[in-house]
């Protein structure tokens, strides 16, 4: 018998044992929780969500947030109980910043299905609870998904909830449904296809089978940890190892070897950065993982990147839902969602069934210009509609190849016009914002764990959270261009003597103590010292003290940005304002993520 078979047999025996003994009710469905005719995402009110777990499990979440390991809990939506669910921390910057601030307001994933396949929240198997780190208004995510939906793009449902964990009131969160097989069945004729959530090294889709297996690791980077494939088999509710860890039974599998926990910088709120070892791995297949077939993906990528212009339109329509993709691009451009494909190049799913792909939006909490990709406010407002990419257009083949075709460009522009006359019309969207604001206001007043003050929440509905300064357009995760690459000889010598480094960039990656900061002041000129502190801790003029720059503290006034953006797009459509940049440079952003 193979080691893999032994692993599976031992694992299934462990799961069976746990299922029979776990809390006495782990194998019985919750009453009413599976009725798919009930919509748990009611945007006309703020529901109360309570998560109840053992104190030791909450302590584990707080002390090991970057491990993102499930723990068992009960879930209440108002007065409805769904028992025996699995809860874990989740996220990147939103998780890291909560950790960096030593805040209990962590973002969470709730899996109703993992511990019991009969569990659901009215047909929904998994939800994500976002903590509002990057959005002082708390309503951007809900608003953006509504626009995608109204423009005919399959989008997750989302609503606002008031969250409690045990007796701790965490405040206003966004609850969004997961993109999974349930979502696929609700939005597509066939939900059995391949769902991908591509990440940075792969998500631009500017590669083919030819270089799918080339290493994406930079020189000196450690190889990502190897996981036992048997323990990562999807057994119906989720990966086997997730289930075992949630129930505390991973040690029952003889082949189990703990993977070292990711090492982030908790003081600065920086999760460990993990880069897939190659582009195919970076596509993050989410369905059919046990028996993957990438042939349709490779065909799609070939057509997108290599098909001659003469036959491109004919061939791309065989492998891509072009109409839906143009709608997705139009909305992404209109709301300036640079944390998705048109900017950073991730935070969207692609779904393939019967050889044809569709694009699904995700993680819209930094839409409406909050994630600025290094662009200043005027660039965000006037983001070019004919070149809707943050950086050089040729790096984004989904935009470059489609919008290079006059017929597709015209369709895309028609969808922009349709949105301006529909869900993005000022007569529609501004009153909708007012409705959401009135819903949130009493909860924001009572929200003691919110990352921003109530006054900041109120102000950011209409005004920028902080005034423009020399760091306007500075994006978290990217070094400020003002941080000196070269120093005076005396400064370099002092850094080498005191810290054993030759540049400030090397110090940026360290966990510096107060004593280190004091020592550093003696090594640098006052001007360089202040710039370094601003790179380390965020713009000193920001009303909040983030431990890294950007995102929430850079949020633009929501209503004022939308009003200005509406007018700019209208003018671009009728030719009163430029709609493209120069030499296919898109909107001119050049950030570190362009290397992908």
N, C-alpha and C positions, 0 to 999 in steps of 0.2 A: 504493500500500500504506500502511495506517495505521501511525502510530508504535507503537501497541500490537502490531501484527503483526510489525513489524520487531524490537521488543524480544523477543517470544517466539521468533522464529526464531533470533536471535542467542543468546539464552539457552539454547535447546535444543541448538544446535550446541556451545556451551561445555560444557554438561553431558555431551553425548555424547563430546566430546574427553576430558574429565576422566575419565569412566567407563572409557574404554579404557586410560587411562594411569595411573590411580590405584592404586599399590601392587601391581599385578599380580593382585589377587584380589578387587577390588571388585564383580565381577559374578558371583561364584560363591557359592552359599549355604553357610553353616557347617554342618558335619555334625552332625545331631541337634538343632540349635538350634531347629528348627521343629516339633518333636513336641509337639502340644498336649495329649497325654495325660499329660505330665509336668508336675507343679506346681512351678514354681520358687520358690513362696512357702511354704516348709515352716516352720511356726511351732513345730516341735518341736526346732529347733536354731538356732544362729547360723551362717549360711553365711559364707564368706569371699568378698568381692568385690574384685577387683583391676582398676583402670583404668590402662592403660598408654598414654601419649601422648608426643609429642616434648616435650623440655624447653621449647622456645619456646612451645608451645601451653599448657603448664601456667603458664608465666610470664604469658601473655596472660590466662588465667582469673583469676590472682591480681591482676593490675594493672588489669584492665578488668572487674571483676565485674558491675557494673550494666548492662553492654551485653548480657549474657546471649546471647552469640554462640556458635554451635556450633564445635567443633574436632574433628578426626578422632581416633579412639582405638581400642584393642582392649579388650574386656571379658571378664573371667574370672569365672565363678561356680564356686567351688571349682576343679576341674581341667578345667572345660569352657570352651573359647574361643569367643567370637563376635567375629570380627575386623571391622574397618572400620565401627565404630559412630560416632555423633555425640554429643558430650557438651557440655553448657553449664551455667553456673551458673543458678540459678533462685531464686525466692522474694522475699519482701518483708522482714518483720522478721527472719526467720531468716538471710537473706542479709546484710541491713544490719548486724545485730549481729556476725556473723562478721567483716565488713569493719571495723566500728568497733573491734573488739578486736584487729585485725590478726592474725586467726586464719586458718590454712589450711583450717579445718573448714567449708568452704563447702557449701551444699546444691546438688545437681546434678540435671539431667535427662539421661537416657540414651535416645537414639532409635536403636533397632536398624534402623529401616526407612528412614531418611532417605537414606543413601548407597547403599543397595541394597534394593530392595523385597522381595528374597528373604530378607532377614535378619529374625529374630525371636528372642525368648527363649522357646522352647517355645510359640509362638503369640502371645506378648506383644510388641507393637511398641515400647512405650515404658514406662520406669519412672522414678520419682522417688525420689531419695535424700535423706531429711530428716535434718538434722544435730543435732536434739535441743536446739536453743537454748531453746525455750520449755517443755521438759519434762525436769526433772532426773531423772525415773524412767526415761525412754527407752522406756516401754511404752504410753503412753496411746493413741497412734494405732492400734496393733495391737488393743488391747483394745476400743476404741470401734467399729472396723470389724467386729469379731467380733459385737458386740451388734446392730448394724444388720443384719448378715447373718442372724443367728439369729432376728431378728424379721421376716424376710421382706422386707427392704428391699434392693434391688440395691446392693451395696457393693464397692469394690475390695478385692482381696486385698493383704495386707501382711505382711511378715516382718522380722525383725531380722537385720542383716548386719554383719560386721566389715570396714570399708572401708580399702583402700589405694589411693593414687594414686602410680604408679611405686614408689619405695622409701619413700614417706612414709605412715606408719600414722595414719589419721585417726580410727579407732575405731568405736564402735557407731552405726549409722544405721538408720533405718527405710526399707525398700524397698517402695514401693507401686506397683501397676500403674496405668497411665493410664486415664482415662475417655475412650475413643475408640471407633472403629467396631468394633474387636475386642471390647471390653467389651460394647458394645451387642448384638452378635450372640450373645454368650454369655448375656445376661440377658433379651433380648426376642425375640419371635417374628420381628420385622422390625428389622434394624439399619441401615436406609437412611434413617431420619428425620433431623430437625433436632436437633442437640445444641447447647445453649447453656450458657455459663458466665457468668452475669450478674454484673456488678460493682456497686459501691456505688450509683451513680446510678440503676441500673435494678433491682437485685436484690430489692427489697421487692415488686416487681410491683404497685405502687400507682399505676399509670398506664395509659393506653390509647393507641390509635392517634392520638387527638386531640392529645396532647402528646408523641408519640414523637420528633418532630424538633425540639422546642424546645431551645434551648441550655441545657446543664447547667454551663457555665463561670461562675465567679464574676467579678464586675467586676475587671478588671486582670489576670486569668489569661491566659497566652499560649495561643493556639490549639495543639492537639496537632499534631505534624508530619504532613504528608501523604505517604503512601507511594504509589509507582507501583503501581496495581492489578495490572498485568501481572506485576510481580515478586512479588506476593503470591498469585498463583494457586497452588492446590494441585495439584501434578503427580503425586500418588500417594503419595509418601513424606512430603511436607510442603510448605510454601510454597517456591516457587522460590528466593527470596532466601536462605532458611536454607541450602539446599543449596549455592548458589554461595558463600556466606560460609564455610561449613564447609570447602569445598575451596579457598578462597582465589582464586576466579575471578569475584568480583563485578565487577571492573573490565573483564571481557571483554564485558560488556553495555553497548552504547553509551549506553543510556538511564539507566544507573545513576548516581545521585547520592547520595553518602553522607548519611545522616541524622545530624544532630548527636547525639552520645552523650548519654544522660540525665545530668543533673548532680545527683547526690545529695550529701549531706554525709557524706563517708566518716569524718571524725573522730568524728561522733556516731552513725554507723551508720544513717543515714537515706537510703534510696533515693529517687530522684526520684519525685515523686508525679505520675502522669498521670491526668487525668480525661477520659473520653470526651466528645466534643463534644455528644452528645445521647443520649437514653435507648435508642434502638434500637441505636446503636453500642455502648452499654454492655452489651447482651445478649451480645456476644462469641460470635457464631455459629461453631461449630467443625467442622461438617460441611456439605456442600453449599454451601460458600462461593462457588464459582464461578458458581452460579446460584441465589441465595437467593430464597426464597418465604416471606414473613412473614404470609401471610393467616391461617394457623392460630394463630399467636401473637397477632395482633390480636383474633381472635375469643375466644380464651381470656381475654385481659386484659379484654375487654369484659364477659364473663360474670362474671368474678371481681370486678370493681369496680362494674359498673353494673346487672347483672341484678336485677330486683325480688325481694324476699324470697319472694314468693308462688311464683315459678317457679324460684328459685335452685337447689334440689336437683335438679330435673329437668334443668336446662340444664348445671349444672356437671359432672354425671356423663358428659355427652357429650364434654367437653373435658379432663377431669382424671381420673386414676386416684385416686379419692377414698380408697379403702381403703389403697392404698400410701402416700399422702400422710399419712394419719392415723397410720400406723405410723412414718413418718419423723418427724413432729412429736412423737410419744410418746417415741421414743428420744432425740431432741434435747433434749427437756425433762428427761427422766430423768437424762441424763449432763451436763446443763447445758452444752451446747455452744453458747456465745454467740458464737463466731466463725463461725456459719452463719446461716441464715435468721432464727432467732428472736432473734438479737442484732444483730450488725453488719449482717446482711442479705445476706451473700455466702457464699462457700465452699460452694456446692452447685451441681450441674448440674441443668438441666431438659431433658428429652428428649421430643420430640414425634414421633409417628409416626401417620399416618392421622388427624390432627386431635386426638389425645389425648395429654396431658402426664403425665409422671412426674417425681418428684424424686429425685435421687441425691446421697448425702452425699459430702463431700470435706474433706480437710485437718483431720483430727480431733485433731491433736497438742496442741491447747489445750482439749480437752474435760475434763470433770470439774472445772469451775470455774476453770481456770487463766486463761482469758481472761474477766475478770470484768465487763467493760463498765461499770466504775465502781461495781459493787455490793459491799457489804461481805460478809464471810464468812457471816454469819447469813442474809443475803438469798439467797446462792447455795445454801446448804443447804436453805432453805425456799422455793425458787423455786416460784411458784404454778403448779399444774398446769392450772387452768382458764383462766388467762391466761398462757400460756407465752411471753411476750415480754419482752425487757429493758425496752423503753420502751412508750409508749402503744400499746395493742392495735390501734387503728384504722390505725396506720401499717403494719401487717402483715396485708394482706387475706387471705392464705392461712390465717392463724390466725383472724382476726376473723370472716370470712364462714363458714368451715367450723364453728368451734366455737360460733357463734351458733345453729346448728341443733341442737336437743336430740338428734336421732337420731345425728348425727355426734359430738356431744360424748360421748354414751354409748359409741359405738364406740371413740373415742379413749381414754376412761378404761378400757375393757376391755383395750385394748392395754397400757396402763400396768400394769394388774394382771397381765396375762400375762407381761410382762417381769419384774415383781417375783417371780413364781413360777417364772420360767425363767432366762434368762441374767443377770439382775440380782439373782437370789436370792443372799443372802449365803453360802449353802452352795455356790453355784456360782462366783460371781465372785471371792470372796476366795481360794479354792484356785487359781483360774486365775491370779490375780496372783502367787501364790507360785510357780507353775510358771514364769511368765515371768521373775520375779526370779532364780530359780535359774539360768535360762539365761544371763541377762545378767551375773550377779555376777562370774565370772572375767574377762569382757571389760571390765567397768567398772573392775576393779582395775588392768587393764593399759592403760587408756585415758588417755594423757597429754595428749590434745587436747580432752577433754571440757570443756564450759563450766563444769562444777561439779566439786567435789572428790569423791573416792570416798565420803567421809564424808557429804557432802550427798546423794549418790545414795542411800546406805543410809537416811539419816534421812527423806528425802522420801517413801519408801514408806509411812510411817505418820504422819509429823509435817509440819506446815507448814514450808516452807523458812526463813521468817523470822517472828518473832512479830508480832502486830498492832501497828501504830503509827499515827501521825496520817495516814499515807498509805495505810492499808488501803483497798482498793477502787479505788485509783488505777490507771488504765489507760494503758498506753503509747499515745501518739498523742493523748491528751487532756490539756489543761492541768489541773494541780492546782487545786482550788477555793481553796486557800490562797495562791496567787500573787496578790499585791495588784493590783487593777485601778487603784487610785488611790494615789498616793504623796504624801509630804510635799512642799511646794513646793520645799524645798531639794534633795530627792532628784531631782525632775523637772528642776530647773535644772541640776544636775550631769550628769544623763544627756544633756541637750541639748548641754551644753558639751563633754563628753568623747566622746560617741558619735553625736551628731546625731539622737537618737531621743527620743520623749516617753514611752515606756512600756517596761516589762520584756518585754512580749510581743514587741515588735519585736526586742529583743536575742536572744530565744529562737531566732529563725530565722537568726542569724548564726553564722559559724564563728569562735568566740572563741579568742584565744591566751591563754597564761598571763599575759602582760602585761595583756591586756584584763581578765582576772579580777581581777588585783591592783588595777587602776585602778577597777574596779567596786566593790570593797570600800570604797574611799574615798568612793564616791558614795551608799552606802546605809546604813541603820541595821543593826546586827548581825543583828537578827531578820529583816529583809527580805532581807539578803544570804544568810543560811542557807537561807531558803525558795527563793530563786532557784537556788542551787546544787543543791538537791534536785530542783527541776524540770528543771534542765539535765542532771544526771548520774544521777538516780535516788535513791530513798530512801537516806540515808546509813547507815541501820541495816541495809541488806541485806547478807547475807554475801558477795555478789558485787558487783563495781563496775561495773554496767551503765552505758552512756552514755546511756541513756534508761530510763524507768521501766517496771515492769510485766512481764507474761508470766512467764518462768521464775522470776525471783526472788520472785514472788508466789505460786508454786505451793503449793497446799494439800496436806497429807498425803493420798496417794491412798486408802489403805485406810480411814483415819478419815473422810475426806469421803464415800466411798461408803457406809460404815455409817450415817453421820448422814443422808445423802440418802435412803437406803432407808427409814429410819424416818419421815422427814418425808413422803415420798410416800405411805407406807402410812397415816399418820394423815390426810393430806388426802383420800385416797380414802374413808375411813369417816367423815369429818366431824369428826374430833377437832382439826383444825387448819385455818385458813382456806386456801382454794384459789384465791382471786382477790383482787385489790387493790381500790382505790376508784376509781370514775369512769373505768373502762377505762384506768387508767394502767399496766397490766401490772405489772412488778416495780419500777417507779419510777425506772429509770435515765434520765438525761437527759444525753446525751453529744453531742459535736460531730457524730457521724455521723447523729444524728436529723434533721439538715437534709436528708438524702436521702430 
